[in-house]
Amino acid sequence: MDAAAERWCWLMPTSRRIPAVPDGNTESRSTMNDEQEASRELLTRIAAGDRNALPALYRIHGARLYAHALRVSGSREAAEDVVQESLLAVWKDAGRFRGEGRAIAWLLGIVHHKALDAIRGRSFAPREAEEGGLIADVPPPEEAALRREWKDRIKAGLERLSGKHRLALDLVFFQGLSLAEAADVCGCPVGTIKSRLNQAKAKLKAFLDEDGRREKVG
C-alpha cells in the first residue's frame, strides 16, 4: 500500500482494505527527509536572492500547494492566484523560515492564509472544488466501476462536512501533516485539529456506512 492509500485505509470497507507493505514506511521517511533537506537548501538560496531556487522549490511542492489552495478557495482560478501570491510571499519572506519544522508545513501555512484572504475578498461563498484535493488521493477498488462508485460516495460524504472539517482531513490525510503542523497552519490548538479530525472521520464513515446499507436494501 502506498502512503496515500494507507492514510485513507480507515474509510474503506474492511473487505476492500489492502495489507500494508512492510518496507513502505522506511522508504517514505527517507524520501521525506531528502525532500526536507532539498527544501531547506532552496529556501536558504531564495533568501539569498537566487532566482533559480524558487522554480525548483515549486517543482517539489507546487502540486500540493495548488491542491490545498483549491480545497480552501473552491475555485481553480482563485487557487492559481493564491499560489502565485504565495510564491511572491516566499520570495520576500524566505529568510523567516528557520528550519525548525518541515518546509511543506511552512509553505502550506502561507497558502492557507492567502486562500482565506481570497475568500474574504469575494462576495460569495466558495463552491466545491470540481476535481483534485481529497478525492484524487483515495485508494480505489480494482474494478473501474467500483472505483467510480467509491469516488462518488466519498465526494458526497465530503460535501456534507463543514469547511473546517474538510480542511482538517485535507491537511492531515491528503497533505500528510502532523496534528501539530496542521494546527500551526490553521492557527488553532492541536486539540482543536484533533477534535475536528475525529468528528470529520466519524461523520464521513457514518455517511458511507449508511449509504452502503441503503444500497443493499435497494
C-alpha positions as CSV (number, residue, x, y, z in Angstrom):
1,M,0.0,0.0,0.0
2,D,1.4,3.4,-0.9
3,A,1.5,6.3,1.6
4,A,-1.7,7.9,0.1
5,A,-3.7,4.7,0.3
6,E,-2.5,4.0,3.8
7,R,-3.7,7.4,5.0
8,W,-7.2,6.6,3.7
9,C,-7.5,3.0,4.7
10,W,-9.8,3.8,7.6
11,L,-12.5,4.9,5.1
12,M,-12.7,1.7,3.1
13,P,-14.9,-1.3,3.9
14,T,-12.9,-4.0,5.7
15,S,-13.2,-6.4,2.8
16,R,-11.5,-3.9,0.5
17,R,-8.6,-2.9,2.7
18,I,-5.1,-3.8,1.3
19,P,-2.4,-5.0,3.6
20,A,0.4,-2.5,4.1
21,V,3.8,-3.2,2.6
22,P,6.3,-3.7,5.5
23,D,9.1,-1.6,4.0
24,G,6.9,1.2,2.7
25,N,7.3,3.5,5.8
26,T,11.1,3.3,5.7
27,E,11.2,4.4,2.1
28,S,8.6,7.1,2.8
29,R,10.6,8.5,5.6
30,S,13.8,8.5,3.5
31,T,12.0,10.4,0.7
32,M,10.5,12.8,3.2
33,N,14.0,13.6,4.7
34,D,15.5,14.1,1.2
35,E,12.7,16.4,0.3
36,Q,13.1,18.4,3.5
37,E,16.8,18.8,3.1
38,A,16.3,20.0,-0.5
39,S,13.6,22.4,0.5
40,R,15.7,23.9,3.3
41,E,18.6,24.4,0.9
42,L,16.3,26.0,-1.7
43,L,14.7,28.4,0.9
44,T,18.2,29.4,2.0
45,R,19.1,30.2,-1.6
46,I,15.8,32.1,-2.1
47,A,16.5,34.2,1.0
48,A,19.9,35.0,-0.6
49,G,18.2,36.2,-3.8
50,D,18.8,33.1,-6.0
51,R,16.1,33.4,-8.7
52,N,16.6,29.8,-9.9
53,A,15.7,28.4,-6.4
54,L,12.1,29.5,-6.4
55,P,11.1,27.5,-9.6
56,A,13.0,24.5,-8.1
57,L,11.0,24.7,-4.9
58,Y,7.8,25.0,-6.8
59,R,8.6,21.8,-8.8
60,I,8.8,19.9,-5.4
61,H,5.8,21.3,-3.7
62,G,3.7,23.1,-6.4
63,A,1.1,20.3,-6.8
64,R,0.4,20.1,-3.1
65,L,0.2,23.9,-2.7
66,Y,-2.3,24.2,-5.6
67,A,-4.4,21.3,-4.2
68,H,-4.7,22.9,-0.8
69,A,-5.5,26.3,-2.4
70,L,-8.2,24.7,-4.5
71,R,-9.6,22.9,-1.5
72,V,-9.8,26.2,0.5
73,S,-10.9,28.6,-2.2
74,G,-13.1,26.2,-4.2
75,S,-12.1,27.8,-7.5
76,R,-9.4,26.9,-9.9
77,E,-8.8,30.5,-11.0
78,A,-8.6,31.6,-7.3
79,A,-6.3,28.7,-6.5
80,E,-3.9,29.7,-9.2
81,D,-3.9,33.3,-8.0
82,V,-3.3,32.1,-4.4
83,V,-0.3,30.0,-5.4
84,Q,1.2,33.0,-7.3
85,E,0.7,35.3,-4.4
86,S,2.1,32.7,-2.1
87,L,5.2,32.3,-4.2
88,L,5.8,36.0,-4.1
89,A,5.5,35.9,-0.3
90,V,8.0,33.0,-0.2
91,W,10.4,35.1,-2.3
92,K,10.1,38.0,0.1
93,D,10.0,36.1,3.4
94,A,12.1,33.0,2.8
95,G,14.5,34.3,5.5
96,R,11.8,33.8,8.1
97,F,11.9,30.0,7.7
98,R,14.3,28.9,10.4
99,G,14.3,25.2,9.6
100,E,12.7,24.2,12.9
101,G,9.8,22.5,11.2
102,R,9.0,20.9,7.8
103,A,9.2,23.3,4.8
104,I,5.9,21.9,3.4
105,A,4.1,22.9,6.6
106,W,5.5,26.4,6.4
107,L,4.6,26.7,2.8
108,L,1.1,25.4,3.3
109,G,0.6,27.9,6.1
110,I,1.3,30.7,3.6
111,V,-1.1,29.2,1.0
112,H,-3.8,28.7,3.7
113,H,-3.8,32.3,4.8
114,K,-3.6,33.6,1.3
115,A,-6.6,31.4,0.3
116,L,-8.6,32.7,3.3
117,D,-7.8,36.2,2.3
118,A,-9.1,35.4,-1.2
119,I,-12.3,34.1,0.2
120,R,-12.8,37.2,2.4
121,G,-12.3,39.4,-0.6
122,R,-15.2,37.7,-2.5
123,S,-18.8,38.5,-2.1
124,F,-19.8,34.8,-2.5
125,A,-19.1,31.6,-0.6
126,P,-16.5,29.2,-2.2
127,R,-18.1,26.4,-4.2
128,E,-16.9,22.8,-4.1
129,A,-13.7,22.1,-6.0
130,E,-14.6,20.1,-9.1
131,E,-11.6,17.8,-9.0
132,G,-8.4,17.1,-7.1
133,G,-7.9,17.6,-3.4
134,L,-9.1,14.8,-1.2
135,I,-10.9,12.8,-3.8
136,A,-7.9,12.2,-6.0
137,D,-6.0,10.7,-3.2
138,V,-8.5,8.0,-2.2
139,P,-7.3,4.4,-3.0
140,P,-9.8,3.0,-5.4
141,P,-11.0,-0.6,-5.7
142,E,-9.5,-2.6,-8.6
143,E,-12.6,-2.6,-10.8
144,A,-13.3,0.6,-12.8
145,A,-17.0,0.6,-11.9
146,L,-16.3,0.2,-8.2
147,R,-13.7,2.9,-8.4
148,R,-16.1,5.4,-9.8
149,E,-18.8,4.4,-7.3
150,W,-16.4,4.8,-4.4
151,K,-15.2,8.2,-5.6
152,D,-18.7,9.4,-5.9
153,R,-19.6,8.2,-2.4
154,I,-16.5,9.9,-0.9
155,K,-17.3,13.1,-2.7
156,A,-20.9,13.1,-1.5
157,G,-19.8,12.5,2.1
158,L,-17.2,15.3,2.0
159,E,-19.9,17.7,0.7
160,R,-21.8,17.1,3.9
161,L,-18.8,18.2,6.1
162,S,-18.2,21.7,7.2
163,G,-15.3,23.6,5.7
164,K,-13.3,23.3,8.9
165,H,-13.8,19.6,9.0
166,R,-12.8,19.2,5.3
167,L,-9.7,21.2,5.9
168,A,-8.6,19.1,8.8
169,L,-8.9,16.0,6.7
170,D,-7.1,17.7,3.8
171,L,-4.1,18.8,5.9
172,V,-3.6,15.6,7.8
173,F,-4.7,12.9,5.4
174,F,-4.0,14.4,2.0
175,Q,-1.1,16.7,2.7
176,G,0.3,14.4,5.3
177,L,0.9,17.0,8.0
178,S,1.2,16.1,11.7
179,L,-1.5,17.3,14.1
180,A,0.9,20.0,15.4
181,E,1.7,21.2,11.8
182,A,-1.9,21.3,10.8
183,A,-2.7,23.3,13.9
184,D,0.1,25.7,13.1
185,V,-1.3,26.2,9.6
186,C,-4.8,26.9,10.8
187,G,-3.7,29.0,13.8
188,C,-5.6,26.9,16.4
189,P,-4.7,24.5,19.2
190,V,-3.7,20.9,18.4
191,G,-6.7,19.7,20.4
192,T,-9.0,21.6,18.1
193,I,-7.5,19.9,15.0
194,K,-7.7,16.5,16.6
195,S,-11.3,17.1,17.6
196,R,-12.2,18.3,14.0
197,L,-10.4,15.4,12.5
198,N,-12.1,12.8,14.7
199,Q,-15.5,14.4,14.1
200,A,-14.9,14.5,10.4
201,K,-13.8,10.9,10.2
202,A,-16.8,9.8,12.3
203,K,-19.3,11.7,10.1
204,L,-17.8,10.6,6.9
205,K,-17.6,7.0,7.9
206,A,-21.2,7.1,9.2
207,F,-22.4,8.5,5.9
208,L,-20.5,5.8,3.9
209,D,-21.9,3.0,6.1
210,E,-25.4,4.3,5.8
211,D,-25.0,4.8,2.1
212,G,-23.8,1.2,1.8
213,R,-26.8,-0.1,3.8
214,R,-29.2,1.8,1.6
215,E,-27.6,0.2,-1.4
216,K,-28.0,-3.3,0.0
217,V,-31.7,-2.6,0.8
218,G,-32.3,-1.2,-2.6
